[in-house]
Amino acid sequence: MPIRDLARDEIVSVGPETPVLDVARRMRDENVGSVVVTNDDVPAGIVTDRDLTTRVLAEAMEADGHTADDVMSTNVCAVGPDAGVYEALEVMSENGVRRLPICGENDEIEGIVTADDLLELLADESRQLASVIQTQRPGY
């Protein structure tokens, strides 16, 4: 299955100059755990709820005057829309990330997939397999 079939195409993104408080509010309002920081639709970084906790709250950083650029994780890993689910999982595992942007030929963001999305897919596949096993096993 190409990752584009699983990826969310409604990406929550902000510019690097977006104030940290606006980033946090956007995450709250959109009910997401991260926002992609973009420059002209190309991912420059990601701000996660963990970034806000460890880089702002834990450091007692004053949110006023700080931007997404100040707190974002810049090691953005991405895959193309034709990558398989297994390839996406490998990239996430090798880089220790839970969110993976899907980028097109010109590096523009087309979607995002999260570890939660992949876990949900795995759970659905497991339920389907269990159903096959249940219908084929002998009665007791």
N, C-alpha and C positions, 0 to 999 in steps of 0.2 A: 504494500500500500504506500503510495507516495505521501510524504508528510503533509503536502498541501491539503489532502483530504481530511486530515485531523486538525490542522492548524486553525486557530481563530483568526479571522481576517479583520476583526474590529480591534485594532491595536490602540491602546491608550498610550499616547506619547506626549512629550513636552519638549520644548527647546532647552538648550543648555543654560540659558539666562533666566529660566523660570525660578522664582523664589522657592526655597525649600518648603515654606508653609503652604504654598500653592500646590506643590508636588504632593504633599501629604493629604491635602484636602481633595485633590483629584483622585488619589488612590481610594480614599474613603468614599467619595461620591460615586465612583465607578465600581466600587466593591472589588478591587484587585489588589494583589500583593506586590505589584511592580508597575513601573512605567518605563517605556523605552525613551531614552533621550536621543533626539534625532537632529541632524543638520541636513536640511533639504531632503527629507525622507530616508536618509542613510543613518543607520544606528551609530551613535557615538558612545553610548553607554547605557546602563540600566540602573535605575534607583529602585531598590527593593525595600520592603518594610524592615528587613534586617539591617540594611544600610542606614536607614533613619534611626534605628535603635542603637547601633554600634558607633555610628559616626556623628550623630547629633546628640541624642539623649545621653548616652553613656559618657560622652566627652563634655557634657554640659555646654555644648556649642549653642550660641545664640542663633536662633533661626533667622532673625532679621539680618539682612545683609548677605546671606549666603544663598547660593543658587544650586540647581541640580548639578551643574558642572563641579561644584565643590564636594559633593557627596556621592556622585555616581561611581559605579564600578565600570572601569573602562575596558576590561578584558572581554569584549563582546565576542562570543562565539556564535556562528550562524551556519545554517545550511541552506541549500537551494531548494526550491519547491518540489523538485523531482527526487530528492533524497528519500530513502526508505525509512521506515520507523526504526529499524535496527540501527541504521547509520546515525540517526538523530540521537538515539539512546547512547551510542558509543561516544559521540561528541559531548553529550551532557555528562556522562560518567567520567571521561578522561579529563574534563575541565572543571568538574565539581560545580556545575551550574544546574539550576532547576527550571530555568526559562531559556528558550532558544528561539531567537528571531529567525524567520524564514525570509531570505533575501533573494531578489531577482538578479538578472544579469548585470545590472548597473548598481548593484549593492543596495537598491532601494528596498525598504521593508514591505513585505507583502502579507505577513502574518506572524503569528507567534504560537509556539507550543510549549506547554509546561509539563513538569513531571506529573502533576495531577491529571492532566489530559491523558498522558500515556498510561498512568495507573488505571484510569477509568476504562480505557480501551482494553487493557489486559484483563481487568475484571469482567468486562462484557464477553471477551473471547473465552475466558475460563467458564463462565456460566453456560455459554453455548456448547462447549466441549462436555461439560457435566451433563447437559441435557441429552446429548448424543449417547453418552455412556449409560445414563439412566434408562433410556428407551431400549437399549440393546442388552441389558443385563438380565439374567434369568430371575424370575420371582423367587421369593424365599418362602 
